[in-house]
Amino acid sequence: MMQETNIIVSEVDFVRLMAIQPSPPLRAELERAIVIPVESIQTNIVTMNARVHYRDEKTGLDREVQIVFPDEADIALGKISILAPVGAALIGLSVGQAIDWDFPDGTERRLTVIAVDQSGNTSPAGADRRH
């Protein structure tokens, strides 16, 4: 079961994500997404390269990860591929939003975004931001 509210994705992220042939669930979310100019993305939205603090409501565990393209993924550094279930679930959500997402082990998990940090974002979406 996916979320009922649409995710928000920058034009730049949308084009790059569709080009990497996303999984059917991620593709479905992207096709429903509200695609806006990169300069209009608010700092509380999970974008590519943003650091995301989220809670897995099923386990109660909090984690912080950075959502990256597959060739940049490095679990040891907390860099999670957009094609991984967690990355696919979190992209486009804003602080306070939650999503129910099916994981490969057959479980459904509810992930809630607690905070988004764009300071490490080197893509155009984060380059012009000042906190």
N, CA, C and O atoms as a MOPAC input file, in Angstrom:
PM7 MOZYME 1SCF
protein

 N      0.84600 1    -1.17700 1     0.00000 1
 C      0.00000 1     0.00000 1     0.00000 1
 C      0.89300 1     1.24200 1     0.00000 1
 O      1.78900 1     1.36900 1     0.83500 1
 N      0.65200 1     2.13000 1    -0.91300 1
 C      1.44100 1     3.34500 1    -1.00300 1
 C      0.69600 1     4.47900 1    -0.29400 1
 O     -0.45300 1     4.33000 1     0.12300 1
 N      1.37100 1     5.59300 1    -0.17500 1
 C      0.75500 1     6.73800 1     0.47900 1
 C     -0.34100 1     7.30600 1    -0.39500 1
 O     -0.37300 1     7.04300 1    -1.59800 1
 N     -1.23800 1     8.08000 1     0.18600 1
 C     -2.33500 1     8.65100 1    -0.57400 1
 C     -2.02100 1    10.06200 1    -1.05800 1
 O     -2.65800 1    10.53900 1    -1.99800 1
 N     -1.06400 1    10.73600 1    -0.44600 1
 C     -0.69800 1    12.06400 1    -0.90900 1
 C      0.46100 1    11.92800 1    -1.88800 1
 O      1.29800 1    11.03400 1    -1.76200 1
 N      0.49300 1    12.81800 1    -2.85200 1
 C      1.54400 1    12.75800 1    -3.85900 1
 C      2.87300 1    13.23400 1    -3.29200 1
 O      2.92000 1    14.11600 1    -2.43400 1
 N      3.94100 1    12.63800 1    -3.78200 1
 C      5.27200 1    13.07700 1    -3.40400 1
 C      5.64700 1    14.28600 1    -4.26100 1
 O      5.02000 1    14.54700 1    -5.28700 1
 N      6.66500 1    15.01200 1    -3.83300 1
 C      7.15300 1    16.16900 1    -4.57000 1
 C      8.58300 1    15.87900 1    -5.00900 1
 O      9.42800 1    15.50000 1    -4.19800 1
 N      8.84200 1    16.06000 1    -6.29500 1
 C     10.15100 1    15.74600 1    -6.86000 1
 C     10.57100 1    16.89200 1    -7.77400 1
 O      9.75100 1    17.45400 1    -8.50100 1
 N     11.86100 1    17.23200 1    -7.72800 1
 C     12.35400 1    18.26600 1    -8.63300 1
 C     12.41800 1    17.71500 1   -10.05400 1
 O     12.51200 1    16.50400 1   -10.25500 1
 N     12.36500 1    18.60800 1   -11.03100 1
 C     12.47200 1    18.20100 1   -12.43600 1
 C     13.76900 1    17.44100 1   -12.67500 1
 O     13.77700 1    16.42700 1   -13.37300 1
 N     14.86300 1    17.92500 1   -12.09800 1
 C     16.17600 1    17.29800 1   -12.28500 1
 C     16.17000 1    15.87200 1   -11.73900 1
 O     16.58900 1    14.94100 1   -12.42700 1
 N     15.69600 1    15.69800 1   -10.50000 1
 C     15.64200 1    14.35700 1    -9.90600 1
 C     14.70700 1    13.45100 1   -10.69800 1
 O     15.02700 1    12.28500 1   -10.92600 1
 N     13.54900 1    13.97200 1   -11.12200 1
 C     12.57500 1    13.16800 1   -11.85900 1
 C     13.19800 1    12.59300 1   -13.13200 1
 O     13.06900 1    11.39800 1   -13.39900 1
 N     13.86600 1    13.42900 1   -13.91200 1
 C     14.47100 1    12.98600 1   -15.16900 1
 C     15.54100 1    11.92700 1   -14.90100 1
 O     15.57000 1    10.89300 1   -15.56900 1
 N     16.41700 1    12.17900 1   -13.92900 1
 C     17.48700 1    11.21600 1   -13.62700 1
 C     16.91700 1     9.90200 1   -13.09300 1
 O     17.40300 1     8.82700 1   -13.44200 1
 N     15.89100 1     9.98700 1   -12.24900 1
 C     15.30600 1     8.77500 1   -11.67200 1
 C     14.59900 1     7.93400 1   -12.72400 1
 O     14.73200 1     6.71000 1   -12.72100 1
 N     13.85700 1     8.56100 1   -13.61700 1
 C     13.16800 1     7.79800 1   -14.65500 1
 C     14.18100 1     7.15800 1   -15.61100 1
 O     13.91700 1     6.09600 1   -16.17600 1
 N     15.32800 1     7.79600 1   -15.79100 1
 C     16.35900 1     7.27400 1   -16.69100 1
 C     17.01800 1     5.99900 1   -16.16600 1
 O     17.57000 1     5.22900 1   -16.95300 1
 N     16.97100 1     5.75900 1   -14.84600 1
 C     17.62800 1     4.56500 1   -14.30000 1
 C     16.68500 1     3.36500 1   -14.20500 1
 O     17.00800 1     2.37000 1   -13.55700 1
 N     15.52200 1     3.46100 1   -14.84800 1
 C     14.57600 1     2.34400 1   -14.87300 1
 C     14.19300 1     1.88900 1   -13.46000 1
 O     14.54600 1     0.78200 1   -13.05300 1
 N     13.47900 1     2.72800 1   -12.71400 1
 C     13.11600 1     2.36800 1   -11.33900 1
 C     12.17300 1     1.17100 1   -11.27500 1
 O     11.51200 1     0.82200 1   -12.25300 1
 N     12.13000 1     0.55700 1   -10.10200 1
 C     11.23300 1    -0.57700 1    -9.86900 1
 C      9.78600 1    -0.12600 1   -10.07900 1
 O      9.49600 1     1.06600 1    -9.98200 1
 N      8.87700 1    -1.05700 1   -10.36500 1
 C      7.47900 1    -0.67000 1   -10.58300 1
 C      6.86400 1     0.16400 1    -9.44400 1
 O      6.17300 1     1.14200 1    -9.72800 1
 N      7.09300 1    -0.18900 1    -8.15900 1
 C      6.49100 1     0.66100 1    -7.11400 1
 C      7.05600 1     2.08600 1    -7.11300 1
 O      6.30800 1     3.05000 1    -6.95000 1
 N      8.37400 1     2.21900 1    -7.29300 1
 C      8.97800 1     3.54900 1    -7.32600 1
 C      8.50600 1     4.30000 1    -8.56800 1
 O      8.19900 1     5.49000 1    -8.49600 1
 N      8.45000 1     3.62100 1    -9.68300 1
 C      7.98500 1     4.25900 1   -10.91700 1
 C      6.55500 1     4.77700 1   -10.74800 1
 O      6.23600 1     5.88300 1   -11.18400 1
 N      5.70700 1     3.98400 1   -10.12100 1
 C      4.31100 1     4.40300 1    -9.89400 1
 C      4.25800 1     5.66900 1    -9.04200 1
 O      3.48300 1     6.58200 1    -9.32600 1
 N      5.08400 1     5.72100 1    -7.99800 1
 C      5.12400 1     6.91900 1    -7.14600 1
 C      5.62600 1     8.12000 1    -7.94000 1
 O      5.07400 1     9.21400 1    -7.82600 1
 N      6.66900 1     7.92000 1    -8.74200 1
 C      7.20900 1     9.01600 1    -9.54500 1
 C      6.18800 1     9.51400 1   -10.56400 1
 O      6.09100 1    10.71600 1   -10.81300 1
 N      5.43400 1     8.59800 1   -11.14900 1
 C      4.42700 1     9.00000 1   -12.13700 1
 C      3.30000 1     9.80700 1   -11.50300 1
 O      2.65600 1    10.60900 1   -12.17900 1
 N      3.05800 1     9.60300 1   -10.21900 1
 C      2.03000 1    10.37300 1    -9.50300 1
 C      2.59200 1    11.64200 1    -8.87200 1
 O      1.84400 1    12.47300 1    -8.35800 1
 N      3.90800 1    11.78300 1    -8.91300 1
 C      4.57200 1    12.88100 1    -8.21100 1
 C      4.19700 1    14.24400 1    -8.78100 1
 O      3.84700 1    14.38300 1    -9.95300 1
 N      4.28400 1    15.23300 1    -7.91600 1
 C      4.19300 1    16.62000 1    -8.33700 1
 C      5.61700 1    17.03000 1    -8.67800 1
 O      6.47400 1    17.10200 1    -7.79600 1
 N      5.87000 1    17.29500 1    -9.93900 1
 C      7.21800 1    17.63200 1   -10.41700 1
 C      7.30800 1    19.15100 1   -10.53400 1
 O      6.53000 1    19.78400 1   -11.24800 1
 N      8.27800 1    19.72100 1    -9.81500 1
 C      8.40500 1    21.18200 1    -9.78500 1
 C      9.83800 1    21.60700 1   -10.07500 1
 O     10.76000 1    20.79900 1    -9.97000 1
 N     10.02800 1    22.87100 1   -10.43800 1
 C     11.39500 1    23.35100 1   -10.68300 1
 C     12.26100 1    23.17700 1    -9.44100 1
 O     11.79100 1    23.33000 1    -8.31400 1
 N     13.52100 1    22.85900 1    -9.66300 1
 C     14.44600 1    22.56600 1    -8.57200 1
 C     14.50800 1    23.71900 1    -7.56300 1
 O     14.61000 1    23.47800 1    -6.36000 1
 N     14.44900 1    24.95000 1    -8.03300 1
 C     14.55200 1    26.08600 1    -7.11300 1
 C     13.30700 1    26.25700 1    -6.23500 1
 O     13.32500 1    27.02700 1    -5.27600 1
 N     12.23600 1    25.54500 1    -6.56100 1
 C     11.00700 1    25.62100 1    -5.76400 1
 C     10.91000 1    24.55100 1    -4.67800 1
 O      9.98500 1    24.57700 1    -3.86500 1
 N     11.84900 1    23.61800 1    -4.65700 1
 C     11.83600 1    22.54400 1    -3.65800 1
 C     12.13800 1    23.13500 1    -2.27700 1
 O     13.13400 1    23.83500 1    -2.09600 1
 N     11.27900 1    22.84700 1    -1.32500 1
 C     11.49700 1    23.32100 1     0.04400 1
 C     12.51800 1    22.43400 1     0.74900 1
 O     12.70000 1    21.27400 1     0.37800 1
 N     13.17900 1    22.97800 1     1.76100 1
 C     14.24400 1    22.24900 1     2.44900 1
 C     13.72500 1    21.08700 1     3.29500 1
 O     14.52500 1    20.26800 1     3.74900 1
 N     12.41300 1    20.98800 1     3.52200 1
 C     11.87700 1    19.88100 1     4.31600 1
 C     11.42700 1    18.70500 1     3.46000 1
 O     10.77800 1    17.79000 1     3.96500 1
 N     11.76200 1    18.71500 1     2.17000 1
 C     11.39900 1    17.63900 1     1.24600 1
 C     12.60900 1    16.71900 1     1.05600 1
 O     13.73800 1    17.18500 1     0.90300 1
 N     12.35700 1    15.41100 1     1.06800 1
 C     13.42500 1    14.44100 1     0.82200 1
 C     13.73800 1    14.44400 1    -0.67300 1
 O     12.91600 1    14.04100 1    -1.49600 1
 N     14.94900 1    14.90900 1    -1.00600 1
 C     15.41200 1    14.93500 1    -2.38800 1
 C     16.60600 1    13.99900 1    -2.52000 1
 O     17.10900 1    13.46900 1    -1.52900 1
 N     17.04300 1    13.80700 1    -3.73300 1
 C     18.26500 1    13.04800 1    -3.95000 1
 C     19.40800 1    13.78000 1    -3.25300 1
 O     19.49500 1    15.00600 1    -3.31100 1
 N     20.26900 1    13.03600 1    -2.60600 1
 C     21.45200 1    13.51500 1    -1.87600 1
 C     21.14700 1    14.16100 1    -0.53000 1
 O     22.07200 1    14.56000 1     0.17800 1
 N     19.89300 1    14.27100 1    -0.16500 1
 C     19.55900 1    14.81400 1     1.15800 1
 C     19.79200 1    13.74800 1     2.22200 1
 O     19.67400 1    12.55200 1     1.95500 1
 N     20.12700 1    14.19800 1     3.44200 1
 C     20.20300 1    13.29400 1     4.59000 1
 C     18.82100 1    13.28600 1     5.23100 1
 O     18.21400 1    14.33600 1     5.43900 1
 N     18.33600 1    12.09200 1     5.53900 1
 C     16.98500 1    11.93100 1     6.05700 1
 C     17.01600 1    11.19800 1     7.38800 1
 O     17.58500 1    10.11100 1     7.49100 1
 N     16.40700 1    11.79200 1     8.40300 1
 C     16.22400 1    11.13500 1     9.69600 1
 C     14.79000 1    10.61800 1     9.68000 1
 O     13.84100 1    11.39300 1     9.56300 1
 N     14.64300 1     9.29800 1     9.79900 1
 C     13.30600 1     8.70900 1     9.74700 1
 C     13.14600 1     7.66200 1    10.84700 1
 O     14.11700 1     7.18400 1    11.43300 1
 N     11.88400 1     7.32700 1    11.10300 1
 C     11.55400 1     6.28500 1    12.07900 1
 C     10.80600 1     5.16700 1    11.35700 1
 O      9.88500 1     5.41400 1    10.58000 1
 N     11.22600 1     3.93700 1    11.63400 1
 C     10.50000 1     2.75400 1    11.18500 1
 C      9.47900 1     2.47700 1    12.28800 1
 O      9.84100 1     2.01300 1    13.37000 1
 N      8.21300 1     2.75900 1    12.01700 1
 C      7.17100 1     2.64900 1    13.04900 1
 C      6.97200 1     1.20500 1    13.50400 1
 O      6.52600 1     0.97300 1    14.62800 1
 N      7.29000 1     0.24500 1    12.66400 1
 C      7.13400 1    -1.17000 1    13.03500 1
 C      8.14600 1    -1.57300 1    14.10700 1
 O      7.80500 1    -2.26400 1    15.06800 1
 N      9.41400 1    -1.12800 1    13.93000 1
 C     10.46000 1    -1.52500 1    14.87500 1
 C     10.72100 1    -0.45900 1    15.93500 1
 O     11.31200 1    -0.74400 1    16.97600 1
 N     10.27100 1     0.78600 1    15.66100 1
 C     10.52400 1     1.89200 1    16.57700 1
 C     11.92500 1     2.46200 1    16.45300 1
 O     12.30200 1     3.34800 1    17.22000 1
 N     12.70900 1     1.96400 1    15.48700 1
 C     14.09100 1     2.42400 1    15.32000 1
 C     14.16000 1     3.68600 1    14.47300 1
 O     13.45400 1     3.82300 1    13.47400 1
 N     15.02400 1     4.60200 1    14.89000 1
 C     15.31500 1     5.80400 1    14.11200 1
 C     16.62100 1     5.57500 1    13.36700 1
 O     17.54700 1     4.95700 1    13.89400 1
 N     16.68800 1     6.07600 1    12.13900 1
 C     17.91100 1     5.99200 1    11.35000 1
 C     18.09600 1     7.28300 1    10.59300 1
 O     17.14600 1     8.02900 1    10.35700 1
 N     19.33100 1     7.53500 1    10.21600 1
 C     19.61500 1     8.64400 1     9.32300 1
 C     20.38000 1     8.09300 1     8.14100 1
 O     21.38200 1     7.39900 1     8.31100 1
 N     19.90700 1     8.40100 1     6.93600 1
 C     20.54100 1     7.93500 1     5.71300 1
 C     20.60600 1     9.07900 1     4.71100 1
 O     19.91200 1    10.08600 1     4.84500 1
 N     21.44300 1     8.90200 1     3.71900 1
 C     21.48200 1     9.83300 1     2.59700 1
 C     20.98800 1     9.06400 1     1.37900 1
 O     21.47200 1     7.96900 1     1.09300 1
 N     20.02200 1     9.63600 1     0.66100 1
 C     19.45600 1     8.98300 1    -0.51600 1
 C     20.30900 1     9.36100 1    -1.72500 1
 O     20.43800 1    10.54100 1    -2.05100 1
 N     20.89700 1     8.35300 1    -2.39500 1
 C     21.81600 1     8.60700 1    -3.50300 1
 C     21.46700 1     7.72800 1    -4.70900 1
 O     20.68200 1     6.78500 1    -4.60500 1
 N     22.06600 1     8.06100 1    -5.84200 1
 C     21.91100 1     7.21600 1    -7.02500 1
 C     22.70900 1     5.93100 1    -6.81500 1
 O     23.66400 1     5.92000 1    -6.03800 1
 N     22.32900 1     4.84700 1    -7.49800 1
 C     22.93100 1     3.52600 1    -7.23400 1
 C     24.45800 1     3.49400 1    -7.25200 1
 O     25.05900 1     2.79300 1    -6.43800 1
 N     25.09300 1     4.22400 1    -8.14700 1
 C     26.55300 1     4.16500 1    -8.24300 1
 C     27.25800 1     4.88200 1    -7.09200 1
 O     28.47600 1     4.77300 1    -6.95100 1
 N     26.50800 1     5.61000 1    -6.27300 1
 C     27.08600 1     6.32600 1    -5.12600 1
 C     26.77600 1     5.63700 1    -3.79200 1
 O     27.24400 1     6.07800 1    -2.74300 1
 N     25.99700 1     4.57200 1    -3.83200 1
 C     25.55900 1     3.89900 1    -2.60300 1
 C     26.74100 1     3.30300 1    -1.83900 1
 O     27.64600 1     2.71500 1    -2.43000 1
 N     26.71700 1     3.46700 1    -0.52000 1
 C     27.74000 1     2.91600 1     0.36800 1
 C     27.12300 1     2.78200 1     1.74900 1
 O     27.04600 1     3.75400 1     2.50100 1
 N     26.68600 1     1.58300 1     2.07700 1
 C     25.99500 1     1.33200 1     3.34800 1
 C     26.83800 1     1.79300 1     4.53300 1
 O     26.30000 1     2.35700 1     5.48500 1
 N     28.15100 1     1.56300 1     4.49100 1
 C     29.03700 1     1.93100 1     5.60000 1
 C     28.99900 1     3.42800 1     5.87500 1
 O     29.20500 1     3.85600 1     7.01100 1
 N     28.73500 1     4.22900 1     4.83800 1
 C     28.67400 1     5.68400 1     4.99800 1
 C     27.24000 1     6.19100 1     5.14200 1
 O     26.99900 1     7.39700 1     5.19000 1
 N     26.28800 1     5.24800 1     5.21000 1
 C     24.88500 1     5.63200 1     5.35300 1
 C     24.27400 1     6.14000 1     4.06600 1
 O     23.24000 1     6.80700 1     4.08700 1
 N     24.91500 1     5.82700 1     2.93000 1
 C     24.40800 1     6.26300 1     1.63000 1
 C     23.58300 1     5.12600 1     1.03400 1
 O     24.11300 1     4.08000 1     0.65900 1
 N     22.28200 1     5.35400 1     0.95700 1
 C     21.33700 1     4.32800 1     0.52700 1
 C     20.87000 1     4.62800 1    -0.89500 1
 O     20.48700 1     5.75800 1    -1.19800 1
 N     20.90000 1     3.63300 1    -1.75500 1
 C     20.44800 1     3.79700 1    -3.13400 1
 C     18.95900 1     4.11600 1    -3.17600 1
 O     18.16900 1     3.60400 1    -2.38300 1
 N     18.60300 1     4.97000 1    -4.11900 1
 C     17.19400 1     5.26200 1    -4.37500 1
 C     16.45100 1     3.99700 1    -4.78200 1
 O     15.23200 1     3.92000 1    -4.62600 1
 N     17.16900 1     3.00200 1    -5.30300 1
 C     16.53400 1     1.75400 1    -5.71700 1
 C     16.33000 1     0.77800 1    -4.55700 1
 O     15.62700 1    -0.22100 1    -4.71000 1
 N     16.93500 1     1.05500 1    -3.40000 1
 C     16.69000 1     0.23300 1    -2.20700 1
 C     15.29200 1     0.56400 1    -1.67600 1
 O     14.81300 1     1.68200 1    -1.87000 1
 N     14.63700 1    -0.38500 1    -1.01400 1
 C     13.28200 1    -0.12200 1    -0.52600 1
 C     13.15900 1     1.14900 1     0.33000 1
 O     12.20500 1     1.90900 1     0.16700 1
 N     14.10200 1     1.37900 1     1.22500 1
 C     14.03300 1     2.56500 1     2.08300 1
 C     14.17600 1     3.84000 1     1.25400 1
 O     13.43900 1     4.80500 1     1.45800 1
 N     15.12000 1     3.84200 1     0.32500 1
 C     15.31000 1     5.01300 1    -0.52400 1
 C     14.08300 1     5.31100 1    -1.35600 1
 O     13.64300 1     6.45800 1    -1.44100 1
 N     13.52900 1     4.27200 1    -1.97300 1
 C     12.33500 1     4.43300 1    -2.80100 1
 C     11.15000 1     4.93000 1    -1.97800 1
 O     10.35000 1     5.73600 1    -2.45300 1
 N     11.04500 1     4.45200 1    -0.76000 1
 C      9.92200 1     4.84700 1     0.09400 1
 C     10.01300 1     6.30800 1     0.52700 1
 O      8.99400 1     6.99700 1     0.58700 1
 N     11.21100 1     6.78500 1     0.82600 1
 C     11.37200 1     8.11000 1     1.42400 1
 C     11.41500 1     9.26200 1     0.43300 1
 O     11.06100 1    10.38300 1     0.79600 1
 N     11.83600 1     9.02800 1    -0.80200 1
 C     12.01700 1    10.11800 1    -1.75500 1
 C     10.70800 1    10.89200 1    -1.95400 1
 O      9.64400 1    10.30500 1    -2.15000 1
 N     10.81400 1    12.20300 1    -1.89900 1
 C      9.66200 1    13.05700 1    -2.16100 1
 C      8.76600 1    13.35300 1    -0.97800 1
 O      7.87200 1    14.19300 1    -1.07300 1
 N      8.99500 1    12.66700 1     0.15200 1
 C      8.19300 1    12.94400 1     1.34800 1
 C      8.70100 1    14.21200 1     2.02500 1
 O      9.83500 1    14.63700 1     1.80100 1
 N      7.85600 1    14.80500 1     2.85000 1
 C      8.27800 1    15.96900 1     3.62700 1
 C      8.25400 1    15.61600 1     5.11100 1
 O      7.67300 1    14.60900 1     5.51600 1
 N      8.88800 1    16.45300 1     5.90400 1
 C      8.95700 1    16.22200 1     7.34900 1
 C      7.53400 1    16.04800 1     7.89300 1
 O      6.64300 1    16.84900 1     7.61200 1
 N      7.34600 1    14.97400 1     8.68400 1
 C      6.04900 1    14.67300 1     9.27000 1
 C      5.22400 1    13.69000 1     8.45900 1
 O      4.28500 1    13.09400 1     8.98600 1
 N      5.55600 1    13.51000 1     7.18400 1
 C      4.81200 1    12.56000 1     6.36500 1
 C      5.28100 1    11.13600 1     6.64600 1
 O      6.42900 1    10.90100 1     7.02400 1
 N      4.36000 1    10.19500 1     6.45200 1
 C      4.67000 1     8.76900 1     6.60800 1
 C      4.20000 1     8.04700 1     5.35300 1
 O      3.31600 1     8.52000 1     4.63800 1
 N      4.80600 1     6.90000 1     5.10300 1
 C      4.40400 1     6.07100 1     3.96800 1
 C      4.43200 1     4.61500 1     4.39600 1
 O      5.30300 1     4.19700 1     5.15900 1
 N      3.47500 1     3.84800 1     3.90000 1
 C      3.48000 1     2.40200 1     4.07000 1
 C      4.14800 1     1.83100 1     2.82800 1
 O      3.75200 1     2.15300 1     1.70700 1
 N      5.16900 1     0.97700 1     3.01900 1
 C      5.93800 1     0.47700 1     1.88300 1
 C      6.19200 1    -1.00300 1     2.05400 1
 O      6.51600 1    -1.45800 1     3.15100 1
 N      6.04800 1    -1.76000 1     0.97900 1
 C      6.30300 1    -3.19900 1     1.00700 1
 C      7.79800 1    -3.45700 1     0.85100 1
 O      8.43400 1    -2.93900 1    -0.06800 1
 N      8.34900 1    -4.25700 1     1.75200 1
 C      9.77000 1    -4.59800 1     1.71800 1
 C      9.94700 1    -5.99000 1     1.12700 1
 O      9.00800 1    -6.78600 1     1.11800 1
 N     11.16800 1    -6.29100 1     0.62500 1
 C     11.41000 1    -7.57600 1    -0.04200 1
 C     11.13200 1    -8.79400 1     0.83200 1
 O     10.83400 1    -9.87100 1     0.31500 1
 N     11.22700 1    -8.63400 1     2.14800 1
 C     10.98900 1    -9.78900 1     3.02900 1
 C      9.50300 1   -10.07400 1     3.22900 1
 O      9.13300 1   -10.95300 1     4.00800 1
 N      8.64900 1    -9.32400 1     2.51900 1
 C      7.21600 1    -9.56500 1     2.59100 1
 C      6.49500 1    -8.72800 1     3.64000 1
 O      5.26800 1    -8.77300 1     3.73400 1
 N      7.24400 1    -7.96900 1     4.42400 1
 C      6.61300 1    -7.13400 1     5.44100 1
 C      6.25900 1    -5.77500 1     4.85400 1
 O      6.86400 1    -5.31800 1     3.88400 1
 N      5.27200 1    -5.14700 1     5.46200 1
 C      4.95600 1    -3.76800 1     5.11900 1
 C      5.40600 1    -2.92100 1     6.30000 1
 O      5.11400 1    -3.24600 1     7.45100 1
 N      6.10700 1    -1.84800 1     6.01800 1
 C      6.58000 1    -0.97000 1     7.08400 1
 C      6.07300 1     0.43500 1     6.86800 1
 O      5.87400 1     0.87600 1     5.73600 1
 N      5.86500 1     1.13100 1     7.96700 1
 C      5.49400 1     2.54300 1     7.91200 1
 C      6.71600 1     3.34600 1     8.31400 1
 O      7.22700 1     3.21400 1     9.42600 1
 N      7.17800 1     4.18500 1     7.38700 1
 C      8.33200 1     5.04000 1     7.62700 1
 C      7.84600 1     6.47600 1     7.76400 1
 O      7.06600 1     6.95800 1     6.94200 1
 N      8.31700 1     7.16100 1     8.81900 1
 C      7.93900 1     8.54700 1     9.06900 1
 C      9.18100 1     9.42600 1     8.99900 1
 O     10.18800 1     9.14200 1     9.64700 1
 N      9.10500 1    10.49300 1     8.21100 1
 C     10.21700 1    11.42600 1     8.08100 1
 C     10.21400 1    12.35700 1     9.29100 1
 O      9.22000 1    13.03000 1     9.56600 1
 N     11.34200 1    12.38900 1    10.01300 1
 C     11.48400 1    13.22100 1    11.20200 1
 C     12.21200 1    14.52400 1    10.86900 1
 O     11.83200 1    15.59200 1    11.35000 1
 N     13.25300 1    14.43400 1    10.04900 1
 C     14.01700 1    15.63200 1     9.68000 1
 C     14.70500 1    15.39900 1     8.34200 1
 O     15.01000 1    14.26700 1     7.96700 1
 N     14.94200 1    16.50100 1     7.62900 1
 C     15.66300 1    16.45800 1     6.36100 1
 C     16.78000 1    17.49100 1     6.43600 1
 O     16.55900 1    18.63600 1     6.83000 1
 N     17.98300 1    17.06800 1     6.05200 1
 C     19.13600 1    17.96600 1     6.05500 1
 C     19.64500 1    18.07700 1     4.62200 1
 O     20.14200 1    17.10500 1     4.05200 1
 N     19.51600 1    19.25900 1     4.05100 1
 C     19.95900 1    19.49500 1     2.68000 1
 C     21.39200 1    20.02500 1     2.62400 1
 O     21.91800 1    20.24900 1     1.53400 1
 N     22.03300 1    20.23000 1     3.78200 1
 C     23.33700 1    20.90900 1     3.79600 1
 C     24.42200 1    20.16000 1     3.03300 1
 O     25.35300 1    20.78200 1     2.52200 1
 N     24.31900 1    18.84400 1     2.94700 1
 C     25.32200 1    18.07300 1     2.22300 1
 C     24.95700 1    17.85100 1     0.77400 1
 O     25.66500 1    17.15400 1     0.04700 1
 N     23.85700 1    18.43800 1     0.35300 1
 C     23.35100 1    18.22000 1    -0.99300 1
 C     24.16300 1    19.03700 1    -1.98900 1
 O     24.20600 1    20.26500 1    -1.90700 1
 N     24.80000 1    18.35700 1    -2.92000 1
 C     25.61700 1    19.04700 1    -3.92600 1
 C     24.91800 1    19.10100 1    -5.27100 1
 O     25.47300 1    19.61900 1    -6.24100 1
 N     23.69600 1    18.56800 1    -5.34000 1
 C     22.96000 1    18.65600 1    -6.59800 1
 C     22.38400 1    20.05200 1    -6.73100 1
 O     22.38100 1    20.80600 1    -5.75800 1
 N     21.89900 1    20.41500 1    -7.90100 1
 C     21.31800 1    21.75300 1    -8.06200 1
 C     20.20800 1    22.04000 1    -7.05500 1
 O     19.99800 1    23.19300 1    -6.68000 1
 N     19.49300 1    20.99800 1    -6.61200 1
 C     18.39700 1    21.22300 1    -5.66100 1
 C     18.89300 1    21.77500 1    -4.34300 1
 O     18.17200 1    22.51800 1    -3.67700 1
 N     20.10200 1    21.43300 1    -3.95200 1
 C     20.59900 1    21.88100 1    -2.66600 1
 C     21.64500 1    22.95200 1    -2.76000 1
 O     21.99700 1    23.56000 1    -1.74900 1
 N     22.15100 1    23.20200 1    -3.94400 1
 C     23.28100 1    24.11600 1    -4.08700 1
 C     22.96100 1    25.56000 1    -3.73000 1
 O     23.83300 1    26.29500 1    -3.26600 1
 N     21.71500 1    25.96700 1    -3.94400 1
 C     21.37200 1    27.36900 1    -3.73600 1
 C     20.78100 1    27.63100 1    -2.34500 1
 O     20.36700 1    28.75400 1    -2.06200 1
 N     20.73700 1    26.64300 1    -1.49900 1
 C     20.08800 1    26.80800 1    -0.20100 1
 C     21.01400 1    27.42200 1     0.83000 1
 O     22.21800 1    27.16400 1     0.85700 1
 N     20.42600 1    28.22800 1     1.66200 1
 C     21.14200 1    28.78800 1     2.81100 1
 C     20.25900 1    28.56200 1     4.03300 1
 O     19.05600 1    28.81500 1     3.98300 1
 N     20.84600 1    28.09000 1     5.12600 1
 C     20.04600 1    27.85700 1     6.33500 1
 C     20.25500 1    29.00700 1     7.29300 1
 O     19.67600 1    29.01800 1     8.37900 1

